């Protein structure tokens, strides 16, 4: 779970492996073929109205045929660490051998995104890796406490966190102007000193050419250049949010939305979003309310893996008689 943004789950690879075994056992049992057929027929007969509570049905996604093929072939090796994974390696942030990189969509974002991951959050639990896989040029994942110093750039950075002083997405420009007018240094600070980076990121950083950057004119009216997400359970969030390096940053609260995450945490509201859902919904709101542009599915492919897994797990539960 990412602060109030992400739920706990079992390892994604392990869960998918269990689903494969479930599907096989259904097919091999006496009643399995009949039940599976009935389940599939039931899904085909569903009308659009039956999906009205599922926003994933409206996404404009790239073809997921490559994931269908990978599902049938089972777990595969990571091309970097050789670990056995399903679809992608959540440690190396790359697709597995049966999922060619060229067949995975790439999303260009209007802002840079930093994801700060709690050290106790196991890699396989988080959907944050989806963002890195699908928007590799714009997303960086840090493992706490190895995070940058943000103070020198706080006039162009915001943090997604539902605190008492949080503002809405549409008010970002107004509040960031206050930081610009006040300046980013206190009177007693030495603004000439080099900013300090607390150790390295958990993946190598590549040099970006000026041609790869989003035109500055697109964001110059808002001043916002980077947005930070915290990847942890709600109970773990306090350790990160109270870190001195995050103090003074503008905090943003997202609109309330219902999660589609398949491992809903008992006792928590269904408005607790997964990391990738939070990133997606923020970008949609930013595009419409800050950039003032019509949204035409530009960021939908951020849910490329998420939507496929959602459907896969929902169908498996249906065929198992759990829904």
VONU-468274 format. One line per field, with one value per residue (C-alpha): x, y, z; residue number from 1. Coordinates in steps of 0.05 Angstrom, whole numbers. Last residue first. Layout:
BEGIN
c1 (X; ...)
c2 (Y; ...)
c3 (Z; ...)
k (NUM; ...)
//
This chain:
BEGIN
c1 (-347; -307; -333; -264; -282; -299; -236; -194; -232; -219; -146; -134; -176; -138; -72; -85; -109; -47; 2; -22; -44; 8; -20; -77; -31; -49; -121; -152; -153; -170; -119; -123; -51; -73; -143; -144; -73; -62; -126; -104; -34; -59; -105; -48; 2; -49; -69; 4; 14; -48; -107; -140; -211; -237; -236; -191; -214; -189; -137; -162; -118; -147; -134; -191; -191; -250; -234; -230; -194; -120; -87; -24; 30; 76; 145; 168; 193; 211; 286; 270; 239; 169; 135; 181; 175; 101; 85; 96; 26; -5; 33; 90; 107; 110; 98; 136; 119; 170; 170; 116; 125; 51; 53; 120; 93; 80; 130; 186; 180; 182; 253; 283; 312; 353; 391; 382; 440; 422; 411; 427; 374; 369; 385; 451; 471; 438; 447; 472; 460; 523; 534; 519; 453; 486; 429; 417; 367; 327; 333; 280; 254; 193; 163; 178; 150; 86; 80; 77; 11; -25; 3; -18; -90; -122; -88; -121; -83; -54; -45; -80; -44; -66; 3; 26; 89; 103; 166; 181; 190; 220; 282; 337; 300; 294; 354; 354; 332; 369; 329; 286; 292; 288; 250; 258; 205; 209; 252; 227; 153; 123; 172; 184; 110; 95; 150; 107; 55; 86; 86; 142; 193; 183; 162; 205; 253; 195; 196; 203; 176; 202; 163; 185; 129; 91; 98; 117; 88; 123; 83; 112; 121; 191; 212; 199; 158; 181; 251; 224; 207; 255; 254; 314; 281; 208; 228; 172; 116; 121; 189; 245; 310; 363; 390; 392; 349; 298; 278; 208; 145; 89; 83; 8; 15; 71; 26; -30; 20; 44; -28; -40; -49; -39; -91; -146; -179; -255; -260; -209; -262; -298; -361; -399; -376; -445; -471; -424; -462; -439; -454; -380; -365; -422; -397; -328; -355; -399; -340; -297; -352; -361; -287; -276; -333; -290; -226; -167; -189; -202; -135; -99; -133; -116; -44; -40; -72; -21; 35; 1; 0; 73; 94; 54; 81; 24; -13; -13; -53; -29; -49; -64; 12; 26; 0)
c2 (-284; -340; -394; -415; -392; -323; -319; -336; -284; -230; -248; -244; -181; -145; -171; -143; -76; -69; -87; -34; 15; 67; 55; 102; 162; 197; 172; 231; 283; 352; 403; 455; 441; 448; 418; 370; 344; 349; 309; 254; 255; 248; 191; 152; 162; 142; 81; 60; 65; 26; 67; 68; 90; 20; 36; -5; -59; -116; -95; -102; -148; -140; -65; -33; 27; 74; 147; 206; 265; 268; 308; 348; 370; 428; 412; 446; 381; 324; 324; 329; 259; 263; 235; 175; 147; 165; 125; 55; 48; 72; 19; 42; 74; 149; 190; 252; 300; 338; 399; 444; 518; 521; 569; 544; 473; 469; 523; 479; 431; 360; 335; 284; 337; 367; 301; 257; 224; 156; 141; 72; 38; 36; 110; 128; 154; 213; 266; 333; 399; 438; 502; 569; 580; 587; 587; 640; 679; 617; 591; 573; 642; 674; 693; 625; 587; 628; 615; 541; 552; 583; 534; 473; 495; 449; 389; 401; 426; 389; 426; 374; 317; 274; 263; 269; 312; 373; 399; 464; 514; 457; 455; 474; 436; 370; 332; 265; 197; 137; 129; 100; 61; 107; 95; 143; 155; 200; 164; 94; 110; 40; -2; 51; 63; -12; -19; 23; -34; -59; -126; -158; -107; -122; -61; -59; -8; 41; 63; 135; 144; 204; 227; 276; 315; 318; 242; 202; 132; 73; 12; -58; -97; -69; -93; -166; -204; -276; -257; -220; -146; -99; -62; -100; -121; -124; -169; -170; -214; -270; -280; -331; -296; -292; -226; -186; -220; -239; -311; -335; -356; -386; -398; -384; -320; -296; -304; -265; -212; -202; -199; -139; -91; -19; 10; 62; 52; 49; -19; 1; 48; -11; 11; 16; -53; -85; -27; -46; -112; -179; -237; -251; -257; -307; -348; -350; -374; -426; -453; -455; -492; -543; -554; -561; -608; -670; -635; -622; -553; -527; -553; -519; -452; -456; -473; -412; -370; -394; -372; -305; -296; -317; -267; -211; -224; -221; -156; -95; -36; 30; 102; 118; 113; 68; 0)
c3 (-142; -109; -154; -178; -249; -222; -180; -242; -283; -231; -226; -301; -309; -254; -279; -349; -320; -278; -333; -382; -328; -347; -417; -400; -397; -462; -460; -495; -439; -464; -442; -386; -365; -292; -288; -347; -351; -276; -263; -312; -283; -212; -231; -263; -207; -154; -195; -202; -127; -108; -85; -17; -35; -20; 54; 101; 149; 105; 54; -17; -57; -127; -135; -172; -125; -117; -125; -78; -109; -95; -40; -56; -7; -23; 5; 69; 101; 55; 71; 145; 144; 176; 114; 112; 182; 184; 122; 151; 180; 115; 77; 33; -33; -24; -87; -107; -164; -206; -252; -224; -242; -261; -320; -343; -351; -426; -443; -415; -473; -446; -446; -494; -541; -484; -478; -417; -382; -354; -281; -255; -211; -135; -129; -97; -28; 7; -46; -20; -55; -70; -31; -64; -29; 39; 88; 142; 100; 84; 13; -38; -52; -19; -86; -116; -57; -58; -133; -116; -81; -141; -191; -150; -139; -190; -158; -91; -30; 30; 96; 139; 104; 46; 14; -58; -54; -97; -130; -169; -112; -70; -114; -64; -9; -45; -18; -52; -24; 3; 68; 35; -30; -89; -154; -213; -266; -327; -377; -357; -367; -376; -336; -283; -273; -269; -216; -169; -169; -104; -69; -109; -85; -11; 28; 90; 60; 46; -27; -48; -119; -157; -218; -272; -304; -370; -378; -440; -439; -471; -493; -485; -550; -563; -494; -514; -461; -461; -436; -375; -376; -340; -274; -245; -179; -202; -260; -311; -341; -289; -258; -250; -233; -287; -259; -323; -376; -322; -335; -350; -313; -354; -429; -429; -389; -434; -495; -462; -441; -512; -536; -490; -549; -528; -481; -487; -420; -413; -382; -328; -299; -267; -232; -297; -318; -316; -357; -414; -422; -396; -443; -457; -383; -373; -432; -401; -334; -366; -405; -343; -305; -361; -368; -293; -274; -278; -257; -303; -328; -258; -234; -291; -277; -203; -219; -263; -209; -159; -205; -213; -138; -131; -184; -153; -84; -35; -27; 18; -7; -36; -34; 36; 43; -17; 0)
k (323; 322; 321; 320; 319; 318; 317; 316; 315; 314; 313; 312; 311; 310; 309; 308; 307; 306; 305; 304; 303; 302; 301; 300; 299; 298; 297; 296; 295; 294; 293; 292; 291; 290; 289; 288; 287; 286; 285; 284; 283; 282; 281; 280; 279; 278; 277; 276; 275; 274; 273; 272; 271; 270; 269; 268; 267; 266; 265; 264; 263; 262; 261; 260; 259; 258; 257; 256; 255; 254; 253; 252; 251; 250; 249; 248; 247; 246; 245; 244; 243; 242; 241; 240; 239; 238; 237; 236; 235; 234; 233; 232; 231; 230; 229; 228; 227; 226; 225; 224; 223; 222; 221; 220; 219; 218; 217; 216; 215; 214; 213; 212; 211; 210; 209; 208; 207; 206; 205; 204; 203; 202; 201; 200; 199; 198; 197; 196; 195; 194; 193; 192; 191; 190; 189; 188; 187; 186; 185; 184; 183; 182; 181; 180; 179; 178; 177; 176; 175; 174; 173; 172; 171; 170; 169; 168; 167; 166; 165; 164; 163; 162; 161; 160; 159; 158; 157; 156; 155; 154; 153; 152; 151; 150; 149; 148; 147; 146; 145; 144; 143; 142; 141; 140; 139; 138; 137; 136; 135; 134; 133; 132; 131; 130; 129; 128; 127; 126; 125; 124; 123; 122; 121; 120; 119; 118; 117; 116; 115; 114; 113; 112; 111; 110; 109; 108; 107; 106; 105; 104; 103; 102; 101; 100; 99; 98; 97; 96; 95; 94; 93; 92; 91; 90; 89; 88; 87; 86; 85; 84; 83; 82; 81; 80; 79; 78; 77; 76; 75; 74; 73; 72; 71; 70; 69; 68; 67; 66; 65; 64; 63; 62; 61; 60; 59; 58; 57; 56; 55; 54; 53; 52; 51; 50; 49; 48; 47; 46; 45; 44; 43; 42; 41; 40; 39; 38; 37; 36; 35; 34; 33; 32; 31; 30; 29; 28; 27; 26; 25; 24; 23; 22; 21; 20; 19; 18; 17; 16; 15; 14; 13; 12; 11; 10; 9; 8; 7; 6; 5; 4; 3; 2; 1)
//
